[in-house]
Structure formats: structure tokens, C-alpha cells
Amino acid sequence: MEFLPTVLAKGSHPISYGIRLVTWSRWSHCAALHDGPLEHGGRHYYGLKVLEASGGKGVIVTPWHEFNLGGRI
């Protein structure tokens, strides 16, 4: 059995506050972690990255250091 590491986070977008209010949770977002090479949208990514859904954009890839710098965890 394989496991998919995930991370729970909170956003600063108004919809994030609404999600937290309705769910009574401190988190409004979840994402999958991926460590290793990945090609997405014609770009190549290396190292630890976050695969997350973004309203209006679909699935996006964010390097871990950028995701973590946003203070979302």
C-alpha cells in the first residue's frame, strides 16, 4: 500500500474564511506533497513540491519553499 503525503493549510482569500467558518476548522485547503521530478504544463519541477487546486486555475504546482513562505501552514 502506498501513501500520499498531504498538507493542511489556510488561505487568506475571503472564500477561505468562509470555508473555515462553515466547517468549523482552522484549515481551508489541502494539498498533496510530491518529492521527485515532475512535468506539469510544459514545465519541469524538481525537489519537494505541493500539488494543489486553485480556483479558476485548476491544479497548480508550487515549490515547497514558496508554499511554506506564504504562512499558510
PLY file of the C-alpha trace (Angstrom):
ply
format ascii 1.0
element vertex 73
property float x
property float y
property float z
element edge 72
property int vertex1
property int vertex2
end_header
0.00 0.00 0.00
1.31 3.42 -0.95
0.61 6.63 0.88
0.17 10.13 -0.47
1.58 12.72 1.91
-0.77 15.66 2.35
-0.65 19.04 4.00
-3.48 21.07 5.50
-3.29 24.83 5.11
-5.28 28.03 5.42
-5.62 30.76 2.84
-6.13 34.49 3.14
-8.70 34.69 0.36
-12.25 35.59 1.53
-13.56 32.19 0.40
-11.02 30.57 2.73
-12.56 32.37 5.69
-15.99 31.17 4.58
-14.81 27.57 4.34
-13.31 27.74 7.84
-16.49 29.31 9.24
-18.82 26.71 7.72
-16.62 23.70 8.57
-15.53 24.98 12.00
-11.97 24.13 11.06
-8.75 26.09 11.21
-7.92 24.72 7.74
-9.46 25.70 4.43
-7.19 23.91 1.99
-5.46 20.59 1.50
-2.76 19.66 -0.97
-0.61 16.69 -1.93
3.16 16.63 -1.49
5.40 15.20 -4.20
9.14 14.67 -3.96
10.91 13.91 -7.21
10.89 15.06 -10.81
7.56 16.17 -12.25
6.46 17.68 -15.55
3.29 19.79 -15.48
2.11 22.31 -18.03
5.30 22.01 -20.05
7.50 22.91 -17.06
9.84 20.61 -15.15
9.90 20.66 -11.37
12.44 19.08 -9.02
12.59 18.70 -5.26
9.69 18.84 -2.83
6.59 20.45 -4.31
2.93 20.94 -3.49
0.16 19.92 -5.88
-2.91 22.00 -5.11
-6.19 23.05 -6.65
-6.66 26.75 -7.22
-9.98 28.35 -8.07
-10.01 29.39 -11.69
-6.59 27.86 -12.39
-7.16 24.14 -11.80
-4.28 22.07 -10.43
-1.09 24.04 -9.90
2.40 23.07 -8.78
4.08 25.18 -6.10
7.61 24.55 -4.82
7.50 23.72 -1.09
9.63 26.71 -0.07
7.17 29.10 -1.77
4.12 27.39 -0.28
5.66 27.39 3.19
6.77 31.05 2.96
3.17 32.12 2.47
2.42 31.36 6.14
-0.37 29.00 5.15
0.65 26.10 7.35
0 1
1 2
2 3
3 4
4 5
5 6
6 7
7 8
8 9
9 10
10 11
11 12
12 13
13 14
14 15
15 16
16 17
17 18
18 19
19 20
20 21
21 22
22 23
23 24
24 25
25 26
26 27
27 28
28 29
29 30
30 31
31 32
32 33
33 34
34 35
35 36
36 37
37 38
38 39
39 40
40 41
41 42
42 43
43 44
44 45
45 46
46 47
47 48
48 49
49 50
50 51
51 52
52 53
53 54
54 55
55 56
56 57
57 58
58 59
59 60
60 61
61 62
62 63
63 64
64 65
65 66
66 67
67 68
68 69
69 70
70 71
71 72
